[in-house]
């Protein structure tokens, strides 16, 4: 029986995928095998030694202590693309809100609700809230993952000229991207040509503060910026100065701060990007399926700290080993198995940065003393075995 702890309210559409005869699920459960989380901050939480995996029902994972998990062999999953359509839709809405002063117009209309001459006032004052159409304008998409590709493709459908920048674009994303999207060789090239700029990249040391005063100076006058990824990608102080100096004309963000709320040219949305019932269901379904595959078969998909690894099982017994990515690890493991007269049916080893992962199938049951022996090899982080 596997034990699953939920740290947030996880969609029942996802939780119902756990077979109840094999899984126990609760928000307060001792010694869980896996944890499902959405936004709960785990960075200061002690993670039980029993935990094999943490699945984040969402794309971002700043709320999880990934490095600490890696060091103890805990595989951390996220669900890239599960909420992509929700974020794409709100990004398109933001583009419209920034182009035509819809928010200002609605607020003004509310302010004259008690006037008897509303109809006449509307005709007199509506010119204050006009703005350009999207058609024919240039959109720069920074980050061509699942969300960025969808935004770019839909912008093409709106008859916009679209420029995309992503030096690490995946093969899958490239296949899905419209051929009408122009590739920017550099970020600076995209910034200098775009009327609208939208961010769809993860937050990391390399991307923190990506858009700052220097980048704003490279942009076209009156450019509009959209951020539905992470607040720290844009330096608040710098963008407020760029807006106040009329270098930029609008900033729509999903991450309100006191400083941003004080600037009239900023439209702050209360972190609604992925807040749709469909997105929550999709994220939960993806997180649960990845957790089941890992616990029952050792398969790793969409991990943020260990390599993708899958092996069709053709033998009844399976050995799973997480280790540091150093020489001769596979050789030491196979030598121990050979010394115990265990025949290897199939094997796969993949690595990612500092860490590696092995799936090894055998015809014979792997004795506990062999597991202990492998676990004592220098560089081995975690060992377990499963039967099918």
N, C-alpha and C positions, 0 to 999 in steps of 0.2 A: 504494500500500500504506500503510494507516494503522498507526501504531505505538502500542501501548497498554502502559503500565506499571502493574503492580499493586503496591501498597505493603503490602498484607495478603493473607492467604489469602482469595480471593474464591470463592464457591461455583461449582463447575464447571457447575452447571445454568445459571448466568448466562453464564459465559464461553463456553460452547458456542454461544451465540447469535451470536457474532462469526463472520461468514463467513471461513473460513481463507484463501480466495483473495484477500481484501482487507485482512486484519488480521494483524499480527504482535503477539503478546502475550508479555510476560515481566516478571519482577520487576526485572530489571536490563537496561534497554534505553536506549540513548542517544537523545537528542532525540525523546522521545515526543510524539505529537499529543494524547494524553489520558492522564490518570492515574485509576485506580480505587483508592479507599481506604476502609477501614473505620475503625479507631481510631487508626492511626498519626498522630503529632503532626507536622504539616507547618508549624507556625508559625515554626520557625527554619530551615526547609529552603529552599534556593535553588531556585526553580522555573524550569526551562529555558525559554528564550524560545520554543521550538517548541510549548509546551503551549497548546492551544486551550481545553481543558475539563478540569475535575476533577469526578469523580462520586463522591459519598459514598454508600456502600451502607448507609444508615441515615438517620434523621431529623435528628439533631443534627450541627452542623458547626463546633463550637468548635475542633476540631483543624485547621481550615483557615484560612489568613490571607485572609479574604474581601476585606477592603479592598485589600490588596496585589494580589490577583487582579483586582479590578475596575479598578484603575488601569492594568493592563496588558492588559485586555480578555479575561481568562480567565474563562469562564463556569463557575460553580460550581453543580453540581446536588446535590440530596439526594433521598431516596426517602420522602416522607411517606406514611404509611398502610401501607407494605409490611410493617412489623412490628407493626401495630396490634393484631392479634388476640393475639399473644404477650404484649404489655404489658397488654392488657385482662384476659387470663386470670390473670396474676400479681397484678394489682390486686384481682381478685375473691378470689383466695386470701389476699391480705394482709388483706382485710376480715374474713374468717373467722378468721384467725390472731389478729387484734387483738381480736375480739369474745369468743372463747372461748380460754382460755389453753392452746391446743393445744401450743405449743412447751414451755411450762413443764411440762405434763402428761407429755409424751414424755420430757423430761429427768429428771423425777422417777421415772418408770417404769424408766428405764435405771439409775438409782441404786439400785434395790432388786432388781436382776436376780439377786443371789445369795441372796435371802431365800426360804425355803421357803413362807412364808405370803403370797406375792404377791397371791393372789386376795383374801384377807381385807384386806390393806393397801389394795388398790385401792378396795374398797367403803368403807373408813374414810376415806381421804384425798381421794377424787375431788371432793368439794365445794370443795376449795381451787382448783380449776381451772375452775369453771363460769363461764359468761358469757352475755350476752343473744343472742337471735337477730337476724338482719338484718331479717326481715319487720317492716314497720311503722315502721322507723327512717328517718331522713332522711339522705340522702347529698347532699353538695354537691360538684359537679364543676366545678372551675376550669379552663377551657379546653375548648372543644367542637370540637376538630379531629377527625381520624380516630379517635384513641384515646378521647378524651373522650366522643364520641358513642356508641361501642360500649359503654363502661363504663356510661354513663347508661341506655342501652336495656336492657342486661342487668340492671341494678339494678332497673329497672321490672319486668322479668320475675320478679324475686325478691320482688315485692310491697313494695318500698321506695318511699318518697316521695323524688323526686329533684328537686333544684334545680340549675340550670346557670347559669354566668356566663361570658360571653365577648362583649365588646363588638365583637369583630372576626370574628364567626362568618361563615364563607363560605356562599354559596348552597347548594353541594353538601352541606355539613354540616347546614344547616338542613333540607334535604329529607329527610335520613336520620334526623334526630332524632325520637324518639317524641314524639307530641303530649301525652303525660302528663308530660313534663319541664317543670317550672315555671321560667320565666325570672326570674333575679334582676336587678334593675335596678342594683344596686351590689354590690361585693364584700362590703361590711360586712353587707348584708342576708343574703347566703348564709352568712357565718361565724356570725352570731347564731342561725341556725335549724337548723344541721346537726349531727347526731350524729357523722357521719363526713365527712371532707373529703379529696378526692383531687386532686392537681395533675397537669395534663396540658398544660403550656404550655412554650414555649421559654425558654431563659435569655437575657436581654438586660440592658442597663443599667436598663431600666424594671422588670424582674421580679426582678432580683437582690435577695435578702433580702426577698422579698415577704411571707413569713410571719415576723413578728418578735414581740417582746414585746407591742407595741401590738395586733397582730392577735390574739394569743392571749388577751388580756384581753377581746376582743369575742366570743369563742367560748363555747359552752355548756360547763358543767363536765362533765368526763369525755369530752370530744370526742376522737376518734381521727383521726390524720392519716396520709396515705399519699403517698409521694413516689417516683415511678418516672420522673421527668422529668430533673431536674438537682439535684445536692446544694445548690448555692448559692442555690436558690430559698427555702430555709429556713435561718434562722440557728441553727446548732447550739447555741450557748451559750444562746440564749433558749428554745429548745424543751426543752432539758434542765432549765432552771429551772422551766418550766411543768409538766413532768412530775413533777419532784421536789416541787413545791408542791401537787401533786394537782389542778391546774387542768385538765390534760389527762390522759388515762388510757393512751394508747398512741401510738407513732409507728413506722410501718413504712417503711423506706427501702431503696433499692437501692444506696445509696452510703455504705458504712461508713467511719467515721473513728475515731481513737483515743478521742476524747471520747464519741462516740455508743456505742461498744462498752462503755464503762464504766457506762452507764446501763441499769438492769435493765428499764425500761419501753420500751426501744427494741428493736425486732426488726430486725437488720441482715441483709440479703440481699446476697450477693456479685455485684451487678450482673448479675442473670439476666433482667431484664425482657424483652429481645429475643433472648435466647440460646436459640432453638429452631432446629432444622434448617429448619423451614418458613419462619421469618422470614428466616434468612440466605439461603435460596434466593430468596424474594420480593424482598428488597432487591437482590440481585445481578442478578436479571432486570430489575428496574426501572431500575437504574443503567446496565446495558448497553444497554437499548433507548433510553434517553435519550441516551446517548453516540453510538450509531449514528445516530439521527435528527439530532443536531446536526452530526456530522462530515460526513454524506452529504447532508443537506438544509438544514442551518442552523436547524432547528427548535429552539426553546427551550421546554421544559416543566419545571416544578419547579426553576427556578433560584432561588438565594437572593440573587443580586446583579444579575441582568438580567431584563427583563420577559418574560413569556410571549409567544411570537411564533411563528406558524405561517402559512404561505401555500402553498396547493396550487400545485405547479409546472406551468405550462402552456407554458413556454419552455425551450429547452435550456441556457441559461446563467443563472447566478444570482450576484448580488453580495451579500455579507454585510458589513455595516458596524456596528461598535460605536463609540459616541461619547458624549461628555458631553452631558447634556440641556440644551443651550443653543439660543437662537433661530437660525433660518435654516440649520440643518444639512442638512435634506432639500433645501432650495433650492440650496445649494452643490453637493451631490452630483449632483443632476439636471442642473444647469447644465454640470457637467464632462462628464457622459454625453452631453448634447445636443451639446456642442462636439466630441465625438468621433464624432458621427453614429450614436450607439447609441440605438435605439428601446426605450423601456421598455414591456414587456408588462403588468407588474403590479408593485405596490409596497405594502409595509406598513411602518409605523413605529410602534413602541411605546416608551414610556419608563417607568422606575421610579426614583423618587427622583432621584439625580444622573446616572443613566446611561440611554442609549437604544440601540435596536437596530433595524436596517433590513434587510429582505429585498427585493431588487430583481431582477426577472427581465427578461432581454433576449433578443431573437432572435439577436443577434450575439455572437460571442466577445469578451470584454472584454480588450483589450490590456494587457500588463503596465505600460506607461507610464501608462495611465489609472488603474490601481490605485495606482501610485506617486503620481500627482497627487492622488488622493482622500486618500491617506494623509498627505499634507503639509498638508491643511486643518487649521487650528487647532481643536482639540476632537475630532478623529478619534482614536480609540484603536487600532482594529484593522480591517484590511480583508483580505478574502480572496474568492476566487471559486471556484465549483464548476460542474461540467458534469454533466448527466444524460443 
